[in-house]
């Protein structure tokens, strides 16, 4: 069964027009019907994004909780971004289907105010984390001898980012309200807003969401590239076959970040700018409804892609994923080739054979004598060694 969807969704004075003597059913030109197959396709397009976003961001959070060695300052910021992206997927992504499919705002008066507040808060918290990560990497490479952040300072910065995000998002809760319009045969309900004030507000939000992170990333990674080139020159690596390795990697990362933002935010910018800066009495163009849904879905897709960019493409996180989920899937499998010391030993400072690489520029630590002994001892003697260690 097809659902009705309002063709006009704006804040023009026509919203206050008295229609109590008019029949809602007579104004078919103002409304369109969404076919069932269109709704089904949109749901199918959104489900993989939701699944990937939940799985990827939860994986990062689980790794941070289970492996103490991963709790560096930079990884704390990545974890905070994963939390914000997870909240975006859980609280915001599904609402686009409801708003796009139903003619009335069926989520209630409270969520009418919270919907925009949640969207802006979670997106800004993720973007602020991205900016902080870029700045932290800039300090670690360009200013390697500067005082590094402590974990306590990193947590304070994370809290400040959330407070700033909520303050920036608060106007969406203040300037939005649920409104009803009584027809002769129908009661229309929608989420209205102060279009004049929000017009300038959304300009500021677009700067914070898109242009500020792009500028910070471009400046930070350009400085990193120049500094790496300086290091190569100082170390006489100009003729070494691997001389371009790290600089090329940073260039690829910068290109990936910029392409990611351009791909995921360009449609959303068009939707926002057109909606708020068109003439007040002008109806929304037909193409607006066609790009409204994909524009919002792409912003949610970024929340699903971030765990891949900052997690799966990160060597230390990849190793941590393998260790963590190997424990989960092979915990009860006694014939598993995974050494039991990773599961049964209560000493969490015993790390696996693979190296721990810290994102904040820290040096790789050589394994301790106990770690080396555990890695090189056969399975039976390893178990004996652990039992003797516990007995002590």
C-alpha positions, 0 to 999 in steps of 0.5 A: 500500500502506498503512503502519502507524502507532502509535496510541500515541506516548508515554513512559508506563511501558507502553513497558517492558512485557514483550511478548515472549510476545505477538504484535504482530499481535494488538494491532490496537486499538493501531495504525491503518493510514494509507491510501496516499491520505492519505500522498499528500495529506500529501506534496502539501501539504508539497511547495509549502511546501518549494519556496517555502521553499527558493526564497525563502530561497535568493533572499535569501541570493543577493542578500546575496552578490551585492550589497554595498550590501545588506549592512546590519546589519538585512539581515544579521539578515534573512539569518541568519533566511533561513539558519535557515529554509532549514535548517528546510526542508531538515533538518526538514520532510520528517521529519514525513512519515517519522514520520507514515507509518511504524510504526517510527522508520526514521531511525536512532539518531543522527537520533533525537537530532538530530531534535529538536535540529535542530528547536529550534535552527533555529526558535530561531535564526530567532526570535532573528533576528526579535527582533533585527530588531525591536530594531534597527528600534526603535533606528533610529526611536525612538533615531535619534541612538544609536550604530548597530551595525557590521557586525562587531558584527552578525556577533557578535550572529548567532553569539551567537544560534546559540550560544544556540539550540544551548544551548537545544536541547541537552536534546532530544539528551540526553533522547531515545534510540532504544528497541526492544521485542521482540514474539514476531513483531516488533521495534518501534523508536521514539524515546523521551524523558524525558517528565517533564523535557521537559514543563517544558522544552517550556514554556520553549521555547514561551515562547521560540518564541511568547510572547517574540517576540510580546511584543518585536514588540508593544512595539517596534512600538508604540513605533515607532508612537508615535514616528512620531506624535510626528514627524508632530506636530513636522513639522506634517503633521497636515493633509497627505494622506500624514500617516498613510502610514508609521504605517499601514504600521507598524500593518499590519506589526505586525498581519501579524506577530501574525496570522502567529504566531497562525496558525502556532503555535496548533496546535503549542502545543495538541499540545505542551501536551496531549501532555506534560500529559495523565495518564501512563496516558491514551492519546492522544485521536483528535483528537491524531493528526488535528492532529499533522501540520498542527500541524508543517506550519504551523511549517514554513510560517512558514519559507516565509512569512518570505522573503515578509514580510521580503524580497518585502514589503521595497522594497530587497529587491524591487529587489535581486531584480529586479537579481540575477535579471535578471542571471541570466536575461538574461546571455547574451541580447544583445538584452536591454533590460538595460544591459550595464554591470550584467553586464560592468563589474567595478566593483561600486560602479556601482549601477543607476538605482533607489535603494538603500534601507537598512533600518537607517534610512540616508539615500538616497545620490544617484548619483555623477557616473559613475553618472549618466553611465552611466545617461543615456548611450546603449548604444553610447556606454556601451560606449565609456565603459566601455572607456575607463574600463578602459583607464585 
